[in-house]
Structure formats: structure tokens, C-alpha cells
């Protein structure tokens, strides 16, 4: 590292990464662990203790209760998400829509993160707390020019609305909080692999470093924004 990873966070800052089992989540954890100014970094997922499984609502509340004594946290990142599974791929047309896929996608991309907002935003440091939930540019309604990917697009659009709405509430109750929807760009990972991700994506470590650099520069005035890994403000 050429300089402090997160210079605007206090010495000994505490970080929490949800979805640490994925490529981007694991990269966030590794980068934060390498930062001598980071006092604690916890990576959470379905197989950690405590576990967070977005398909089990109680796991989110239970994890928040268990982790509260270790806080407050200056940085909370959600890197969990789903685009495809062995049983389905993104829908290209209306004729492929099904309750099963819609519910599965919304559970991981929208409902779980919504409960993270509920239970984990109170754990943010009142002086300097940043919470970023990974969204996707394809969740932008205004930017949708190609169509397709119904469940994924809709789940991320709904996530963006939840983040925007929560940011308005937090501005009143936690005025120093920064709550952000963040687009990670194309990353070489299991999520992007079926879509030429290995060819057009960049390493997860690079993407994580770029996103941390953007988060480091955000202030409470930026809360409630949809931001790219490059720092660009994206249309809703």
C-alpha cells in the first residue's frame, strides 16, 4: 500500500464485511487485515460464527446482538449477492420469469440487506461510520437500455430504494453516518464467470481497493448516493 488504506477512519478502526465467502468480500477482508490502522476486521457469512444467512432472517438479528459488544464499527460492508445459481440463470425474457427465481434473488439481494440496514446501522460509530451495500449499475432504472436480467435488475433497484430511504432516516438519528449503494464494476468472480467475467473483469483485490478508496473520501453529505467504484455518481 502506498499510504493509509482508510485515512479518514480513526486509528484502530473496526470493520465488518458481510459476504466474506465471496471473491469481493474475501478481498475486502484481506485488504483490511493488511492495514496496520485497522484494529479489528470481521468477515461474516453462512459458515462463520456468528453466521449471517440471508435466507434465515433470525441469523441477521442474532449476529447483530452478538457483535454489538465489539463495536461501534467505523466501516460495515455488504458484499453478498446472487446473480445465478445452479438451478437458474438471469432471465432474458418475460417467458422465463418464475416466483422461485424472483424470491430467491430478492431474498439475497434485497430482503437480507434490508434487515442488515435494520439491525446493523445502529452499530455504526456515531462520529465516523460508513456503511456500504454493494448494488449494481444494472439496477439503475434510468440506465436500463438493454432489458433482460429481470430478477437481478429489480432486486438491485429495490435495494437502492431501501438504501436511499434509510439514509434519509439516518440523517436525522445518526447525522454523521454515511450510507451508500456501491457499484463494484465487473470483477473476475464466480458471479461474473458465465458472462465473460474472467475476460472483461478485474481482480477482486483491485476492485476492493478501488471501492475502499472511494468510501474513504465520502462524507455525511454523500449519504444516500449511488456511487461507482470510480467515484462516479450513478443515476437511480
C-alpha positions as CSV (number, residue, x, y, z in Angstrom):
1,X,0.0,0.0,0.0
2,X,1.3,3.4,-0.9
3,X,-0.5,5.1,2.0
4,X,-3.1,4.7,4.7
5,X,-5.9,2.5,3.3
6,X,-8.7,4.5,5.0
7,X,-7.1,7.7,6.2
8,X,-10.4,9.3,7.3
9,X,-11.2,6.5,9.7
10,X,-9.7,6.7,13.2
11,X,-6.6,4.8,14.3
12,X,-7.7,1.3,15.3
13,X,-10.9,1.4,13.3
14,X,-13.2,-1.6,13.4
15,X,-14.6,-3.1,10.2
16,X,-17.3,-5.7,9.4
17,X,-17.7,-7.4,6.0
18,X,-20.8,-9.5,5.2
19,X,-20.5,-12.0,2.4
20,X,-16.8,-12.7,3.2
21,X,-17.1,-16.1,1.5
22,X,-17.3,-14.5,-2.0
23,X,-14.5,-13.1,-4.1
24,X,-15.1,-9.5,-3.4
25,X,-16.0,-10.0,0.3
26,X,-12.8,-12.0,0.8
27,X,-10.8,-9.3,-0.9
28,X,-12.2,-6.7,1.4
29,X,-11.3,-8.8,4.4
30,X,-7.7,-9.4,3.2
31,X,-7.1,-5.7,2.4
32,X,-8.4,-4.6,5.8
33,X,-6.4,-7.2,7.6
34,X,-3.3,-5.8,5.9
35,X,-4.0,-2.3,7.1
36,X,-2.0,-1.6,10.3
37,X,-4.5,1.1,11.2
38,X,-7.4,-1.4,11.3
39,X,-7.9,-2.7,14.8
40,X,-10.5,-5.4,14.0
41,X,-12.0,-6.8,10.9
42,X,-14.7,-9.5,11.0
43,X,-15.7,-11.4,7.9
44,X,-19.2,-12.9,8.1
45,X,-21.1,-15.4,6.0
46,X,-23.2,-18.5,6.1
47,X,-20.5,-20.6,7.7
48,X,-18.9,-18.2,10.2
49,X,-19.6,-17.8,13.9
50,X,-21.8,-15.9,14.2
51,X,-23.4,-16.8,10.9
52,X,-25.3,-14.5,8.6
53,X,-27.6,-16.3,6.1
54,X,-30.0,-14.0,4.2
55,X,-32.4,-16.9,3.8
56,X,-32.7,-17.1,7.6
57,X,-33.9,-13.7,9.0
58,X,-33.2,-14.6,12.6
59,X,-29.5,-15.1,11.8
60,X,-29.1,-11.3,11.0
61,X,-30.7,-10.1,14.2
62,X,-28.7,-12.7,16.3
63,X,-25.4,-11.8,14.7
64,X,-26.0,-8.1,15.3
65,X,-26.7,-8.8,19.0
66,X,-23.6,-10.9,19.4
67,X,-21.4,-8.4,17.6
68,X,-22.7,-5.2,19.3
69,X,-20.2,-5.5,22.3
70,X,-17.3,-5.5,19.8
71,X,-18.5,-2.2,18.3
72,X,-19.1,0.5,17.4
73,X,-17.9,-0.2,13.9
74,X,-16.5,2.6,11.6
75,X,-17.0,0.5,8.4
76,X,-19.7,-2.0,7.5
77,X,-19.8,-3.5,4.0
78,X,-22.2,-5.9,2.5
79,X,-20.7,-7.9,-0.4
80,X,-23.2,-10.7,-0.5
81,X,-25.3,-11.1,-3.6
82,X,-26.6,-13.5,-6.2
83,X,-27.0,-13.3,-10.0
84,X,-27.3,-17.0,-10.8
85,X,-27.4,-20.4,-9.2
86,X,-27.0,-24.0,-10.5
87,X,-30.8,-24.0,-10.9
88,X,-31.2,-20.7,-12.7
89,X,-29.6,-18.1,-14.9
90,X,-30.6,-14.4,-15.4
91,X,-33.9,-14.3,-17.3
92,X,-33.6,-12.8,-20.8
93,X,-37.4,-12.6,-21.5
94,X,-40.7,-12.4,-19.7
95,X,-41.5,-16.0,-20.5
96,X,-38.7,-17.1,-18.2
97,X,-40.0,-15.4,-15.0
98,X,-40.9,-17.5,-12.1
99,X,-41.8,-17.0,-8.4
100,X,-38.9,-19.3,-7.4
101,X,-36.2,-17.3,-9.1
102,X,-37.7,-13.9,-8.2
103,X,-38.0,-14.9,-4.5
104,X,-34.6,-16.5,-4.4
105,X,-32.9,-13.4,-5.9
106,X,-34.8,-10.9,-3.9
107,X,-34.1,-12.7,-0.7
108,X,-30.3,-12.4,-1.1
109,X,-30.1,-9.1,-2.9
110,X,-32.8,-7.1,-1.2
111,X,-34.5,-8.6,1.8
112,X,-31.3,-9.7,3.6
113,X,-29.6,-6.4,3.0
114,X,-32.8,-4.6,4.2
115,X,-32.5,-6.5,7.5
116,X,-28.8,-5.6,7.7
117,X,-29.8,-2.0,7.5
118,X,-32.3,-2.5,10.3
119,X,-30.0,-4.4,12.7
120,X,-26.5,-3.2,11.8
121,X,-26.8,0.5,11.1
122,X,-27.2,1.1,14.9
123,X,-23.7,-0.4,15.3
124,X,-22.1,2.4,13.3
125,X,-19.8,4.8,15.1
126,X,-21.7,8.0,15.8
127,X,-18.6,10.1,15.0
128,X,-17.5,8.4,11.7
129,X,-19.4,5.5,10.4
130,X,-19.6,4.3,6.8
131,X,-22.0,1.5,5.6
132,X,-21.8,0.4,2.0
133,X,-24.0,-2.1,0.4
134,X,-22.9,-3.5,-3.0
135,X,-25.5,-2.8,-5.6
136,X,-25.1,-2.9,-9.4
137,X,-25.3,-0.4,-12.3
138,X,-27.8,-2.7,-14.0
139,X,-30.2,-1.9,-11.1
140,X,-30.4,1.7,-12.4
141,X,-33.9,2.2,-13.9
142,X,-32.7,5.3,-15.9
143,X,-29.7,3.5,-17.3
144,X,-31.5,0.3,-18.4
145,X,-31.2,0.2,-22.2
146,X,-30.7,-3.5,-22.9
147,X,-33.5,-5.1,-20.9
148,X,-33.3,-8.7,-19.6
149,X,-32.0,-9.9,-16.2
150,X,-35.4,-9.2,-14.7
151,X,-34.9,-10.5,-11.2
152,X,-31.4,-9.2,-10.7
153,X,-32.2,-5.7,-12.1
154,X,-35.3,-5.4,-10.0
155,X,-33.7,-6.7,-6.8
156,X,-30.9,-4.1,-7.1
157,X,-33.4,-1.3,-7.9
158,X,-35.4,-2.2,-4.8
159,X,-32.2,-2.3,-2.8
160,X,-31.3,1.1,-4.0
161,X,-34.6,2.5,-2.8
162,X,-34.1,0.9,0.6
163,X,-30.7,2.5,1.0
164,X,-31.9,5.9,-0.1
165,X,-34.9,5.7,2.3
166,X,-32.7,4.5,5.2
167,X,-30.2,7.3,4.5
168,X,-32.9,9.9,5.0
169,X,-33.9,8.4,8.3
170,X,-30.3,8.0,9.5
171,X,-29.6,11.7,8.6
172,X,-32.0,12.5,11.5
173,X,-30.9,9.9,14.0
174,X,-27.2,9.4,13.1
175,X,-26.2,12.6,11.3
176,X,-22.6,11.6,10.9
177,X,-23.4,8.2,9.2
178,X,-22.6,7.6,5.5
179,X,-24.9,5.1,3.9
180,X,-24.1,4.2,0.3
181,X,-25.2,2.0,-2.6
182,X,-22.0,1.0,-4.4
183,X,-21.4,-0.5,-7.9
184,X,-18.3,-2.7,-7.9
185,X,-17.9,-2.9,-11.7
186,X,-17.1,-6.2,-13.4
187,X,-15.0,-8.4,-11.2
188,X,-13.5,-11.8,-12.0
189,X,-15.6,-14.0,-9.7
190,X,-18.0,-16.8,-9.7
191,X,-20.8,-14.4,-10.1
192,X,-19.5,-13.0,-13.4
193,X,-17.8,-16.2,-14.7
194,X,-20.7,-17.2,-17.0
195,X,-20.7,-13.8,-18.6
196,X,-17.1,-13.4,-19.7
197,X,-16.2,-12.1,-16.3
198,X,-12.7,-13.7,-16.4
199,X,-12.0,-11.9,-19.6
200,X,-13.5,-8.4,-19.1
201,X,-13.4,-8.2,-15.3
202,X,-10.6,-7.2,-13.0
203,X,-9.2,-9.0,-9.9
204,X,-11.3,-8.8,-6.8
205,X,-8.4,-7.3,-4.8
206,X,-8.2,-4.4,-7.3
207,X,-11.9,-3.8,-7.2
208,X,-12.0,-3.8,-3.4
209,X,-9.1,-1.4,-3.2
210,X,-10.8,1.0,-5.6
211,X,-14.0,0.9,-3.6
212,X,-12.3,1.4,-0.3
213,X,-10.6,4.5,-1.7
214,X,-14.0,5.9,-2.7
215,X,-15.5,5.1,0.6
216,X,-12.6,6.8,2.4
217,X,-13.4,10.1,0.7
218,X,-17.2,10.2,1.4
219,X,-18.7,12.5,3.9
220,X,-22.2,12.6,5.5
221,X,-23.2,14.9,2.7
222,X,-22.8,12.0,0.3
223,X,-25.0,9.7,2.3
224,X,-27.9,8.2,0.3
225,X,-26.0,8.2,-3.0
226,X,-25.5,5.5,-5.7
227,X,-21.7,5.5,-6.3
228,X,-19.4,3.6,-8.7
229,X,-16.1,2.1,-7.8
230,X,-14.6,5.0,-9.7
231,X,-16.3,7.6,-7.6
232,X,-18.9,8.4,-10.3
233,X,-22.4,9.2,-9.1
234,X,-24.8,6.9,-10.9
235,X,-28.4,7.6,-11.9
236,X,-31.1,5.8,-9.9
